[in-house]
């Protein structure tokens, strides 16, 4: 039986293992996309990846996790605030990288790392995920398409005259429930009646699926920002 794969937070001790997975994965998909292997074997690029991952681990705006099996790093995930200042960080979380070592492709490791990203969006109350993928990386595009990601129309130049295309995903928590009939207003719950009443005073119906405390707090913050609080 295969040893279980574990997902955990990384530390600086993991940088060499992270770079190894990243290097092997990117080499595989760039070669599959038509790039020359010799062009990808630049030691300076490896050092830049090492420095980049160390910065990501230190950054308060990034979350970096890894998948391990038998004590070896076999997959990596980097996510956090959007890289572009034009994207609203209160609404979007960016999936920077998911890489799995090629020898472990097809074992569900990428899907588990992607689930960690979805958990990040949910825990951060972010309704939208954003990522970019090289347009010749057909394997990755197929992977993200199966998980519900859609092109948003933006792109930027990439290697071999092929662009990186941007994809977006609606986080599950942001998808509104669908009802066949109008739901009945919820009765105030002990300990949460004040929050429910605050919403009703503003003409907002209270349904059973509401997180009353979070909804009332969000409304108060919105009113404060507009000078109405």
Residue frames as a rotation matrix with the C-alpha (Angstrom) as fourth column:
UNK 1
0.580 0.814 0.000 0.00
0.814 -0.580 0.000 0.00
0.000 0.000 -1.000 0.00
UNK 2
-0.060 -0.586 0.808 1.28
0.488 -0.723 -0.489 3.49
0.871 0.364 0.330 -0.85
UNK 3
-0.598 -0.214 -0.772 2.30
0.789 -0.327 -0.520 5.72
-0.142 -0.920 0.365 2.01
UNK 4
0.493 0.866 -0.080 -0.31
0.842 -0.498 -0.208 8.47
-0.220 0.035 -0.975 2.63
UNK 5
-0.355 -0.505 0.787 0.33
0.650 -0.738 -0.180 11.92
0.672 0.448 0.590 1.21
UNK 6
0.105 0.313 -0.944 0.30
0.921 -0.389 -0.027 14.70
-0.376 -0.866 -0.329 3.79
UNK 7
0.220 0.010 0.975 -0.38
0.532 -0.839 -0.112 18.41
0.817 0.544 -0.190 3.16
UNK 8
0.375 -0.145 -0.916 1.37
0.883 -0.245 0.400 20.86
-0.282 -0.959 0.036 5.46
UNK 9
0.982 -0.136 -0.129 2.70
-0.149 -0.984 -0.102 24.39
-0.113 0.119 -0.986 5.79
UNK 10
0.516 -0.856 0.025 6.29
0.609 0.347 -0.714 24.83
0.602 0.384 0.700 4.61
UNK 11
0.785 -0.430 -0.445 9.32
0.129 -0.590 0.797 26.37
-0.606 -0.683 -0.407 6.31
UNK 12
0.552 -0.649 -0.524 12.62
-0.825 -0.518 -0.227 27.66
-0.124 0.557 -0.821 4.97
UNK 13
-0.281 -0.649 0.707 14.09
-0.496 0.729 0.472 24.22
-0.822 -0.218 -0.527 5.57
UNK 14
0.245 0.525 0.815 11.89
0.381 0.721 -0.579 22.99
-0.891 0.453 -0.024 2.71
UNK 15
0.433 0.036 -0.900 13.16
-0.573 -0.760 -0.306 25.41
-0.695 0.649 -0.309 0.04
UNK 16
-0.618 -0.740 -0.265 15.54
-0.680 0.334 0.653 22.98
-0.394 0.584 -0.710 -1.68
UNK 17
-0.707 0.420 0.569 12.84
0.421 0.897 -0.138 20.31
-0.568 0.142 -0.810 -1.95
UNK 18
0.368 0.856 -0.364 10.34
0.215 -0.459 -0.862 22.89
-0.904 0.239 -0.353 -3.23
UNK 19
0.106 -0.415 -0.903 12.76
-0.804 -0.571 0.168 24.09
-0.585 0.708 -0.395 -5.92
UNK 20
-0.860 -0.445 0.251 13.39
-0.253 0.797 0.548 20.50
-0.444 0.407 -0.798 -7.02
UNK 21
-0.233 0.866 0.443 9.66
0.664 0.474 -0.578 19.86
-0.710 0.160 -0.685 -7.52
UNK 22
0.533 0.428 -0.730 9.18
-0.118 -0.817 -0.565 23.21
-0.838 0.387 -0.384 -9.28
UNK 23
-0.272 -0.746 -0.608 12.15
-0.778 -0.201 0.595 22.63
-0.566 0.635 -0.526 -11.59
UNK 24
-0.880 -0.065 0.470 11.09
0.130 0.920 0.370 19.13
-0.457 0.387 -0.801 -12.59
UNK 25
0.017 0.985 0.170 7.46
0.643 0.119 -0.756 20.11
-0.765 0.122 -0.632 -13.15
UNK 26
0.511 0.187 -0.839 8.16
-0.325 -0.861 -0.390 23.25
-0.796 0.472 -0.379 -15.20
UNK 27
-0.581 -0.767 -0.273 10.78
-0.608 0.186 0.772 21.44
-0.541 0.615 -0.574 -17.28
UNK 28
-0.683 0.365 0.633 8.23
0.467 0.884 -0.007 18.73
-0.562 0.291 -0.774 -18.12
UNK 29
0.348 0.935 0.070 5.45
0.634 -0.180 -0.752 21.08
-0.690 0.306 -0.656 -19.22
UNK 30
0.352 -0.280 -0.893 7.71
-0.539 -0.841 0.051 23.51
-0.765 0.463 -0.447 -21.07
UNK 31
-0.783 -0.619 0.052 9.32
-0.351 0.509 0.786 20.66
-0.513 0.597 -0.616 -23.04
UNK 32
-0.386 0.736 0.556 5.86
0.717 0.618 -0.321 19.28
-0.580 0.275 -0.767 -23.77
UNK 33
0.613 0.652 -0.447 5.00
0.295 -0.713 -0.636 22.75
-0.733 0.257 -0.629 -25.06
UNK 34
0.851 -0.248 0.462 7.94
0.481 0.017 -0.877 22.78
0.210 0.969 0.134 -27.47
UNK 35
0.760 -0.628 0.168 10.75
-0.650 -0.742 0.166 24.49
0.020 -0.235 -0.972 -25.55
UNK 36
0.305 -0.771 -0.559 14.32
-0.168 0.534 -0.829 23.20
0.937 0.347 0.034 -25.71
UNK 37
0.815 0.012 -0.579 15.55
0.506 0.473 0.722 21.33
0.282 -0.881 0.379 -22.64
UNK 38
-0.188 -0.979 -0.084 18.94
0.937 -0.153 -0.314 23.05
0.294 -0.138 0.946 -22.80
UNK 39
-0.387 0.097 0.917 17.26
0.055 -0.990 0.128 26.45
0.921 0.100 0.378 -22.54
UNK 40
0.637 0.732 0.242 15.62
-0.256 -0.095 0.962 25.38
0.727 -0.674 0.127 -19.31
UNK 41
0.650 -0.444 -0.617 18.76
0.695 0.676 0.245 24.09
0.308 -0.588 0.748 -17.60
UNK 42
0.062 -0.618 0.784 20.22
0.026 -0.784 -0.620 27.48
0.998 0.059 -0.033 -16.65
UNK 43
-0.305 -0.240 -0.922 21.68
0.867 0.330 -0.373 27.39
0.394 -0.913 0.108 -13.09
UNK 44
-0.989 -0.049 0.141 20.88
0.001 -0.947 -0.320 31.09
0.150 -0.316 0.937 -12.73
UNK 45
-0.220 0.975 0.016 17.19
-0.515 -0.130 0.847 30.31
0.828 0.178 0.531 -13.18
UNK 46
0.146 0.218 -0.965 17.40
0.554 0.790 0.262 27.67
0.820 -0.573 -0.005 -10.46
UNK 47
-0.729 -0.479 -0.489 18.92
0.674 -0.378 -0.635 30.20
0.120 -0.792 0.598 -8.09
UNK 48
-0.813 0.497 0.303 16.19
-0.433 -0.864 0.255 32.71
0.389 0.076 0.918 -8.93
UNK 49
0.134 0.882 -0.452 13.56
-0.126 0.467 0.875 30.09
0.983 -0.060 0.174 -8.13
UNK 50
-0.177 -0.290 -0.941 15.30
0.848 0.440 -0.295 29.37
0.499 -0.850 0.168 -4.82
UNK 51
-0.967 -0.226 -0.116 15.32
0.254 -0.841 -0.477 33.06
0.011 -0.491 0.871 -3.89
UNK 52
-0.554 0.821 0.141 11.72
-0.505 -0.466 0.727 33.52
0.662 0.332 0.672 -5.05
UNK 53
0.210 0.637 -0.742 10.40
0.277 0.689 0.670 30.68
0.938 -0.346 -0.031 -2.94
UNK 54
-0.495 -0.437 -0.751 12.32
0.842 -0.029 -0.539 31.92
0.214 -0.899 0.383 0.10
UNK 55
-0.968 0.184 0.168 10.69
-0.198 -0.978 -0.073 35.34
0.151 -0.104 0.983 -0.33
UNK 56
-0.190 0.963 -0.191 7.25
-0.363 0.111 0.925 33.75
0.912 0.245 0.329 -0.72
UNK 57
0.025 0.145 -0.989 7.66
0.709 0.695 0.120 31.77
0.705 -0.704 -0.086 2.51
UNK 58
-0.746 -0.400 -0.532 8.65
0.662 -0.530 -0.530 34.95
-0.070 -0.748 0.660 4.37
UNK 59
-0.837 0.376 0.397 5.92
-0.113 -0.830 0.547 37.11
0.535 0.413 0.737 2.83
UNK 60
-0.777 0.625 0.075 2.88
-0.068 0.034 -0.997 37.94
-0.626 -0.780 0.016 4.97
UNK 61
-0.061 0.768 -0.638 0.85
-0.879 -0.344 -0.330 38.06
-0.473 0.540 0.696 1.74
UNK 62
-0.134 -0.042 -0.990 1.60
-0.736 0.673 0.071 34.47
0.663 0.739 -0.121 0.71
UNK 63
0.393 0.198 0.898 0.65
-0.716 0.679 0.164 31.04
-0.577 -0.707 0.409 1.99
UNK 64
-0.092 -0.519 -0.850 2.90
-0.870 0.458 -0.185 28.20
0.485 0.722 -0.493 0.86
UNK 65
0.447 0.273 0.852 2.10
-0.672 0.731 0.118 24.53
-0.591 -0.625 0.510 1.46
UNK 66
-0.468 -0.597 -0.652 3.57
-0.862 0.469 0.189 21.26
0.193 0.651 -0.734 0.30
UNK 67
0.811 0.582 -0.056 2.50
-0.570 0.809 0.142 17.67
0.128 -0.083 0.988 -0.20
UNK 68
-0.280 -0.944 0.177 4.86
-0.960 0.272 -0.071 15.10
0.018 -0.190 -0.982 1.28
UNK 69
0.874 0.424 -0.236 5.15
-0.418 0.905 0.079 11.35
0.247 0.029 0.969 0.98
UNK 70
0.690 -0.630 -0.356 7.67
0.690 0.722 0.060 9.27
0.219 -0.287 0.933 2.89
UNK 71
0.365 -0.533 -0.763 9.19
0.547 -0.541 0.639 12.52
-0.754 -0.650 0.094 4.12
UNK 72
-0.715 -0.622 0.321 9.83
0.601 -0.310 0.737 13.80
-0.358 0.719 0.595 0.58
UNK 73
-0.203 0.618 -0.760 8.18
-0.293 -0.778 -0.555 16.85
-0.934 0.110 0.339 -0.97
UNK 74
-0.620 0.047 0.783 6.17
0.640 0.608 0.470 15.72
-0.454 0.792 -0.407 -4.00
UNK 75
0.057 0.669 0.741 3.90
0.857 -0.414 0.308 18.73
0.513 0.617 -0.597 -4.55
UNK 76
-0.767 -0.349 -0.539 3.78
0.578 -0.741 -0.342 22.47
-0.280 -0.574 0.770 -3.79
UNK 77
0.252 0.885 0.391 1.16
0.897 -0.365 0.249 25.19
0.363 0.288 -0.886 -3.56
UNK 78
-0.821 -0.426 -0.380 1.56
0.530 -0.816 -0.230 28.97
-0.212 -0.390 0.896 -3.38
UNK 79
0.038 0.903 0.428 -1.41
0.814 -0.277 0.511 31.32
0.580 0.329 -0.745 -2.91
UNK 80
-0.461 -0.178 -0.869 -2.25
0.768 -0.571 -0.290 34.72
-0.445 -0.801 0.401 -1.47
UNK 81
0.231 0.511 -0.828 -3.17
0.078 -0.858 -0.508 38.30
-0.970 0.053 -0.238 -2.27
UNK 82
0.849 0.121 0.514 -3.39
0.508 0.078 -0.858 39.22
-0.144 0.990 0.005 -5.98
UNK 83
-0.124 -0.992 0.031 -0.11
0.915 -0.102 0.391 40.25
-0.385 0.077 0.920 -7.55
UNK 84
-0.479 0.001 0.878 -1.66
0.632 -0.694 0.345 43.13
0.610 0.720 0.332 -9.49
UNK 85
-0.897 0.127 -0.424 -2.62
0.266 -0.612 -0.745 46.33
-0.354 -0.781 0.515 -7.62
UNK 86
-0.716 0.661 -0.226 -5.57
-0.657 -0.527 0.540 46.72
0.238 0.534 0.811 -10.00
UNK 87
-0.219 0.630 -0.745 -7.27
0.117 0.775 0.621 43.61
0.969 0.049 -0.243 -8.59
UNK 88
0.193 0.397 0.897 -9.33
-0.780 -0.493 0.385 44.08
0.595 -0.774 0.214 -5.44
UNK 89
-0.714 -0.633 -0.299 -7.67
-0.315 0.671 -0.671 42.02
0.626 -0.385 -0.679 -2.71
UNK 90
-0.620 0.537 0.571 -10.85
-0.654 0.048 -0.755 41.93
-0.433 -0.842 0.322 -0.62
UNK 91
0.452 0.887 -0.100 -12.58
-0.761 0.325 -0.561 39.89
-0.465 0.329 0.822 -3.31
UNK 92
0.789 -0.215 -0.576 -9.88
-0.375 0.573 -0.728 37.84
0.487 0.790 0.372 -5.03
UNK 93
0.457 -0.718 0.526 -7.35
-0.413 0.352 0.840 35.27
-0.788 -0.601 -0.136 -3.89
UNK 94
0.448 -0.354 -0.821 -4.61
-0.872 0.028 -0.488 34.27
0.195 0.935 -0.297 -6.33
UNK 95
0.814 -0.279 0.510 -3.43
0.126 0.941 0.313 30.73
-0.567 -0.190 0.801 -6.89
UNK 96
0.385 -0.745 -0.545 0.17
-0.813 -0.553 0.183 31.38
-0.438 0.372 -0.818 -7.86
UNK 97
-0.338 -0.580 -0.742 1.46
-0.828 0.558 -0.059 27.88
0.448 0.594 -0.668 -8.37
UNK 98
0.620 0.257 0.742 0.53
-0.529 0.835 0.153 24.23
-0.580 -0.487 0.653 -8.03
UNK 99
0.037 -0.644 -0.764 3.29
-0.890 0.327 -0.318 21.85
0.455 0.691 -0.561 -9.04
UNK 100
0.761 0.108 0.640 3.55
-0.407 0.847 0.341 18.09
-0.505 -0.520 0.689 -8.62
UNK 101
-0.344 -0.939 0.005 6.71
-0.650 0.242 0.721 16.15
-0.678 0.245 -0.693 -9.34
UNK 102
-0.106 0.382 -0.918 6.14
-0.970 0.162 0.180 14.33
0.218 0.910 0.354 -12.68
UNK 103
-0.823 -0.261 -0.505 6.76
-0.201 0.965 -0.171 10.88
0.531 -0.039 -0.846 -11.20
UNK 104
-0.814 0.557 -0.163 3.65
0.374 0.289 -0.881 11.44
-0.444 -0.778 -0.444 -9.04
UNK 105
-0.689 0.609 -0.393 1.33
-0.723 -0.606 0.330 12.85
-0.037 0.512 0.858 -11.72
UNK 106
-0.259 0.708 -0.657 -2.09
-0.447 0.515 0.732 11.19
0.856 0.483 0.183 -11.88
UNK 107
-0.602 -0.023 -0.798 -2.24
0.557 0.704 -0.440 10.32
0.572 -0.710 -0.411 -8.16
UNK 108
0.425 0.905 -0.018 -4.62
0.680 -0.306 0.666 13.09
0.597 -0.296 -0.745 -7.08
UNK 109
-0.233 -0.586 -0.776 -1.97
0.940 -0.341 -0.025 15.22
-0.250 -0.735 0.630 -5.38
UNK 110
-0.919 -0.094 0.382 -2.72
0.249 -0.891 0.380 18.28
0.304 0.445 0.842 -7.50
UNK 111
-0.041 0.990 0.133 -6.43
0.199 -0.122 0.972 17.98
0.979 0.066 -0.192 -6.67
UNK 112
0.383 0.134 -0.914 -5.67
0.903 0.154 0.401 17.85
0.195 -0.979 -0.062 -2.94
UNK 113
-0.662 -0.653 -0.367 -3.49
0.696 -0.718 0.022 20.95
-0.278 -0.240 0.930 -3.19
UNK 114
-0.711 0.487 0.508 -6.26
0.092 -0.651 0.753 22.67
0.697 0.582 0.418 -5.13
UNK 115
0.326 0.837 -0.439 -8.68
0.597 0.178 0.782 21.80
0.733 -0.517 -0.442 -2.31
UNK 116
-0.112 -0.462 -0.880 -6.32
0.955 -0.296 0.033 23.60
-0.275 -0.836 0.474 0.07
UNK 117
-0.958 -0.190 0.216 -6.63
0.258 -0.897 0.358 26.67
0.126 0.399 0.908 -2.13
UNK 118
-0.176 0.969 0.173 -10.43
0.184 -0.140 0.973 26.45
0.967 0.203 -0.153 -2.03
UNK 119
0.338 0.226 -0.914 -10.22
0.912 0.162 0.377 26.22
0.233 -0.961 -0.151 1.76
UNK 120
-0.654 -0.652 -0.384 -8.05
0.709 -0.706 -0.010 29.35
-0.264 -0.278 0.923 1.72
UNK 121
-0.758 0.449 0.474 -10.68
0.034 -0.698 0.715 31.26
0.652 0.558 0.514 -0.29
UNK 122
0.225 0.922 -0.316 -13.45
0.408 0.206 0.890 30.08
0.885 -0.329 -0.329 2.03
UNK 123
0.159 -0.238 -0.958 -11.56
0.987 0.018 0.159 30.83
-0.021 -0.971 0.238 5.25
UNK 124
-0.794 -0.531 -0.295 -10.64
0.511 -0.847 0.149 34.29
-0.329 -0.032 0.944 3.91
UNK 125
0.155 0.959 -0.237 -14.22
0.444 -0.282 -0.850 35.02
-0.882 0.026 -0.470 2.71
UNK 126
-0.576 -0.406 -0.710 -12.93
-0.472 -0.544 0.694 35.58
-0.668 0.734 0.122 -0.82
UNK 127
0.400 0.894 0.202 -15.55
-0.318 0.342 -0.884 34.93
-0.860 0.289 0.421 -3.54
UNK 128
0.953 -0.034 -0.302 -13.14
-0.297 0.099 -0.950 34.58
0.063 0.995 0.084 -6.49
UNK 129
0.356 -0.881 0.312 -9.97
0.305 0.425 0.852 32.69
-0.883 -0.208 0.420 -7.33
UNK 130
0.855 -0.183 -0.485 -7.47
-0.505 -0.509 -0.698 33.89
-0.119 0.841 -0.527 -9.95
UNK 131
0.235 -0.855 0.462 -4.59
0.195 0.507 0.839 32.13
-0.952 -0.107 0.285 -11.67
UNK 132
0.457 -0.146 -0.877 -2.57
-0.851 -0.357 -0.385 32.23
-0.257 0.923 -0.287 -14.86
UNK 133
0.336 -0.308 0.890 -1.46
0.141 0.951 0.276 29.28
-0.931 0.033 0.363 -16.99
UNK 134
-0.609 -0.623 -0.492 0.78
-0.458 -0.230 0.859 29.03
-0.648 0.748 -0.146 -20.05
UNK 135
0.273 0.873 -0.405 -1.47
-0.857 0.030 -0.514 28.46
-0.436 0.487 0.756 -23.05
UNK 136
0.006 -0.314 -0.950 0.68
-0.730 0.647 -0.218 25.56
0.683 0.695 -0.225 -24.31
UNK 137
-0.911 -0.276 0.305 0.39
-0.412 0.596 -0.690 23.77
0.008 -0.754 -0.657 -20.98
UNK 138
-0.270 0.864 -0.425 -2.56
-0.548 0.224 0.806 21.69
0.791 0.451 0.413 -22.12
UNK 139
-0.377 0.093 -0.922 -2.35
0.559 0.817 -0.146 19.34
0.739 -0.570 -0.360 -19.14
UNK 140
-0.884 0.007 -0.468 -2.73
0.409 -0.476 -0.779 22.19
-0.228 -0.879 0.418 -16.64
UNK 141
-0.756 0.640 -0.138 -5.50
-0.647 -0.700 0.302 23.85
0.097 0.318 0.943 -18.63
UNK 142
-0.214 0.672 -0.709 -7.45
-0.156 0.693 0.704 20.59
0.964 0.261 -0.044 -18.70
UNK 143
-0.579 -0.096 -0.810 -6.92
0.718 0.410 -0.562 20.14
0.386 -0.907 -0.169 -14.95
UNK 144
-0.919 0.196 -0.342 -8.25
0.057 -0.793 -0.607 23.59
-0.390 -0.577 0.717 -14.10
UNK 145
-0.611 0.736 -0.291 -11.11
-0.646 -0.252 0.721 23.33
0.457 0.628 0.630 -16.58
UNK 146
-0.292 0.484 -0.825 -12.35
0.325 0.861 0.391 20.18
0.900 -0.154 -0.409 -14.85
UNK 147
-0.554 -0.002 -0.833 -12.31
0.832 -0.029 -0.554 22.07
-0.023 -1.000 0.017 -11.56
UNK 148
0.395 0.911 -0.120 -14.49
0.891 -0.411 -0.192 24.88
-0.224 -0.031 -0.974 -12.91
UNK 149
-0.229 -0.545 -0.806 -11.96
0.259 -0.833 0.490 27.57
-0.938 -0.097 0.332 -13.85
UNK 150
0.597 0.476 0.646 -12.86
0.766 -0.100 -0.635 29.80
-0.238 0.874 -0.425 -16.81
UNK 151
-0.489 -0.765 0.419 -10.77
0.852 -0.521 0.044 32.27
0.185 0.378 0.907 -18.89
UNK 152
0.206 0.569 -0.796 -11.43
0.671 -0.674 -0.308 35.88
-0.712 -0.471 -0.521 -17.92
UNK 153
0.883 0.188 0.429 -10.08
0.466 -0.446 -0.764 37.35
0.048 0.875 -0.482 -21.18
UNK 154
0.732 -0.680 -0.032 -6.80
-0.650 -0.712 0.265 38.73
-0.203 -0.174 -0.964 -19.79
UNK 155
0.817 -0.569 0.100 -3.40
0.577 0.796 -0.182 37.47
0.024 0.206 0.978 -20.81
UNK 156
0.651 -0.698 -0.298 0.27
-0.550 -0.705 0.448 38.42
-0.523 -0.128 -0.843 -20.75
UNK 157
0.488 -0.496 -0.718 3.23
-0.706 0.259 -0.659 37.48
0.513 0.829 -0.224 -22.96
UNK 158
0.708 -0.289 0.644 4.96
-0.321 0.682 0.658 34.17
-0.629 -0.672 0.390 -22.27
UNK 159
-0.341 -0.936 0.087 7.80
-0.380 0.222 0.898 32.10
-0.860 0.273 -0.432 -23.73
UNK 160
-0.795 -0.096 0.599 7.85
0.430 0.607 0.669 30.88
-0.427 0.789 -0.441 -27.33
UNK 161
-0.900 0.436 -0.015 5.42
-0.357 -0.714 0.602 33.62
0.252 0.547 0.798 -28.40
UNK 162
-0.212 0.838 -0.502 2.70
0.451 0.540 0.711 31.93
0.867 -0.076 -0.492 -26.34
UNK 163
-0.188 0.204 0.961 0.77
-0.558 -0.827 0.066 33.85
0.808 -0.524 0.269 -23.70
UNK 164
-0.938 0.164 -0.306 -0.07
0.347 0.472 -0.810 33.16
0.012 -0.866 -0.500 -20.13
UNK 165
-0.327 0.902 0.283 -3.88
-0.023 -0.307 0.951 33.22
0.945 0.305 0.121 -19.90
UNK 166
-0.877 0.073 0.474 -5.78
-0.476 -0.252 -0.843 34.24
0.058 -0.965 0.256 -16.78
UNK 167
-0.378 0.761 -0.527 -8.52
0.294 0.638 0.712 32.03
0.878 0.114 -0.465 -15.35
UNK 168
-0.610 0.270 0.745 -11.08
-0.743 -0.520 -0.421 32.73
0.274 -0.810 0.518 -12.65
UNK 169
-0.585 0.418 -0.695 -13.10
0.418 0.890 0.184 30.52
0.695 -0.183 -0.695 -10.33
UNK 170
0.086 0.683 0.725 -16.18
-0.639 -0.521 0.566 31.30
0.765 -0.512 0.392 -8.27
UNK 171
-0.880 -0.443 0.171 -15.48
-0.395 0.480 -0.783 29.99
0.265 -0.757 -0.597 -4.79
UNK 172
-0.541 0.708 -0.453 -18.12
0.519 0.706 0.482 27.49
0.661 0.026 -0.750 -3.61
UNK 173
-0.450 0.354 -0.820 -19.01
0.812 -0.220 -0.541 29.63
-0.372 -0.909 -0.189 -0.59
UNK 174
-0.775 0.099 -0.624 -19.79
-0.191 -0.978 0.083 32.53
-0.602 0.183 0.777 -2.93
UNK 175
-0.846 0.517 -0.129 -22.37
0.020 0.273 0.962 30.61
0.532 0.811 -0.241 -4.96
UNK 176
-0.550 0.699 0.457 -25.83
-0.834 -0.428 -0.349 31.66
-0.049 -0.573 0.818 -3.78
UNK 177
-0.764 0.347 0.544 -28.21
0.138 0.911 -0.388 28.81
-0.631 -0.221 -0.744 -2.79
UNK 178
-0.783 0.564 -0.263 -30.98
-0.432 -0.188 0.882 28.00
0.448 0.804 0.391 -5.27
UNK 179
-0.724 0.610 0.323 -34.46
-0.136 0.334 -0.933 27.54
-0.677 -0.719 -0.158 -3.88
UNK 180
-0.774 0.562 0.293 -37.51
0.539 0.340 0.771 26.08
0.333 0.754 -0.566 -5.61
UNK 181
0.462 0.883 0.086 -39.71
0.670 -0.411 0.618 28.09
0.581 -0.228 -0.781 -3.23
UNK 182
0.126 -0.367 0.922 -39.11
-0.358 -0.883 -0.303 31.24
0.925 -0.291 -0.243 -1.23
UNK 183
-0.447 -0.335 -0.830 -37.49
0.581 0.596 -0.554 30.27
0.680 -0.730 -0.072 2.09
UNK 184
0.697 0.713 -0.081 -39.22
0.480 -0.380 0.791 31.33
0.533 -0.590 -0.607 5.28
UNK 185
0.223 -0.614 0.757 -37.53
-0.544 -0.723 -0.426 33.97
0.809 -0.317 -0.495 7.43
UNK 186
-0.321 -0.429 -0.844 -35.51
0.448 0.717 -0.535 32.50
0.834 -0.550 -0.038 10.24
UNK 187
0.852 0.522 -0.039 -36.68
0.239 -0.321 0.917 32.95
0.466 -0.790 -0.398 13.79
UNK 188
0.319 -0.772 0.550 -34.15
-0.768 -0.551 -0.327 34.74
0.555 -0.318 -0.769 16.01
UNK 189
0.409 -0.305 -0.860 -31.76
0.376 0.915 -0.146 32.29
0.832 -0.264 0.489 17.56
UNK 190
0.957 -0.050 -0.286 -30.63
0.266 -0.240 0.933 32.59
-0.116 -0.969 -0.217 21.16
UNK 191
0.185 -0.947 -0.264 -27.48
0.466 -0.152 0.872 34.66
-0.865 -0.284 0.413 21.32
UNK 192
-0.777 -0.468 0.421 -27.92
0.569 -0.235 0.788 35.90
-0.270 0.852 0.449 17.76
UNK 193
0.197 0.974 0.108 -31.25
0.959 -0.168 -0.230 37.72
-0.206 0.149 -0.967 17.93
UNK 194
0.329 -0.122 -0.937 -29.63
0.131 -0.976 0.173 41.16
-0.935 -0.180 -0.305 18.05
UNK 195
-0.738 -0.658 -0.150 -27.76
-0.096 -0.118 0.988 40.56
-0.668 0.744 0.024 14.79
UNK 196
-0.586 0.593 0.552 -30.90
0.810 0.446 0.380 39.29
-0.021 0.670 -0.742 13.11
UNK 197
0.416 0.799 -0.434 -32.93
0.784 -0.557 -0.274 42.27
-0.461 -0.226 -0.858 14.31
UNK 198
-0.118 -0.554 -0.824 -30.26
-0.049 -0.825 0.562 44.69
-0.992 0.107 0.070 13.04
UNK 199
-0.948 -0.201 0.247 -30.66
0.206 0.206 0.957 43.23
-0.244 0.958 -0.153 9.56
UNK 200
-0.250 0.939 0.236 -34.46
0.968 0.234 0.093 43.27
0.032 0.252 -0.967 9.68
UNK 201
0.235 0.314 -0.920 -34.54
0.481 -0.860 -0.171 46.95
-0.845 -0.402 -0.354 10.74
UNK 202
-0.487 -0.497 -0.718 -32.83
-0.399 -0.605 0.689 47.73
-0.777 0.622 0.096 7.44
UNK 203
0.410 0.793 -0.450 -35.39
-0.799 0.074 -0.597 45.74
-0.440 0.604 0.664 5.50
UNK 204
-0.399 -0.632 -0.664 -33.08
-0.834 0.551 -0.023 42.77
0.380 0.545 -0.747 4.90
UNK 205
0.714 0.697 -0.067 -34.87
-0.615 0.670 0.416 39.38
0.335 -0.256 0.907 5.18
UNK 206
-0.273 -0.782 0.561 -33.14
-0.937 0.348 0.029 36.81
-0.217 -0.518 -0.827 7.35
UNK 207
0.521 0.405 -0.752 -32.96
-0.647 0.761 -0.039 33.31
0.556 0.507 0.659 5.86
UNK 208
0.974 -0.050 0.222 -31.92
-0.130 0.678 0.723 30.07
-0.187 -0.733 0.654 7.58
UNK 209
0.619 -0.775 0.131 -28.61
0.748 0.530 -0.400 29.84
0.240 0.345 0.907 5.71
UNK 210
0.594 -0.388 0.704 -27.34
-0.167 -0.916 -0.364 33.26
0.787 0.099 -0.610 6.88
UNK 211
-0.220 -0.673 -0.706 -24.33
0.910 0.120 -0.397 33.64
0.352 -0.730 0.586 9.13
UNK 212
0.699 0.704 0.124 -26.11
0.629 -0.688 0.361 36.40
0.339 -0.175 -0.924 11.06
UNK 213
0.582 -0.524 -0.622 -23.12
0.389 -0.493 0.779 37.73
-0.714 -0.695 -0.083 12.97
UNK 214
-0.493 -0.819 0.294 -20.95
0.647 -0.119 0.753 37.99
-0.582 0.562 0.589 9.85
UNK 215
-0.135 0.516 0.846 -23.75
0.891 -0.310 0.331 39.58
0.433 0.799 -0.418 7.81
UNK 216
0.851 0.481 -0.210 -24.48
0.521 -0.725 0.452 42.20
0.065 -0.494 -0.867 10.48
UNK 217
0.255 -0.845 -0.470 -20.78
0.401 -0.350 0.846 42.98
-0.880 -0.404 0.250 10.92
UNK 218
-0.550 -0.452 0.702 -20.30
0.807 -0.071 0.587 43.37
-0.216 0.889 0.404 7.16
UNK 219
0.310 0.753 0.581 -23.29
0.795 -0.540 0.276 45.72
0.522 0.376 -0.766 6.98
UNK 220
0.836 -0.029 -0.549 -21.97
0.397 -0.658 0.640 47.82
-0.380 -0.752 -0.538 9.87
UNK 221
-0.187 -0.980 -0.073 -18.55
0.520 -0.162 0.839 48.06
-0.834 0.119 0.539 8.21
UNK 222
-0.377 0.109 0.920 -20.12
0.902 -0.185 0.391 49.08
0.212 0.977 -0.029 4.91
UNK 223
0.695 0.697 0.177 -22.14
0.617 -0.704 0.353 51.81
0.370 -0.136 -0.919 6.63
UNK 224
0.543 -0.580 -0.607 -19.06
0.408 -0.449 0.795 53.03
-0.733 -0.680 -0.007 8.51
UNK 225
-0.467 -0.792 0.393 -17.08
0.714 -0.076 0.696 53.33
-0.521 0.605 0.601 5.26
UNK 226
-0.313 0.432 0.846 -19.89
0.751 -0.434 0.499 55.38
0.582 0.791 -0.189 3.72
UNK 227
-0.925 -0.173 0.338 -20.23
-0.034 -0.850 -0.526 57.65
0.379 -0.498 0.780 6.74
UNK 228
-0.055 0.995 0.089 -23.63
-0.456 -0.104 0.884 56.30
0.888 0.008 0.459 7.74
UNK 229
0.088 0.049 -0.995 -22.58
0.596 0.798 0.092 54.46
0.798 -0.601 0.041 10.86
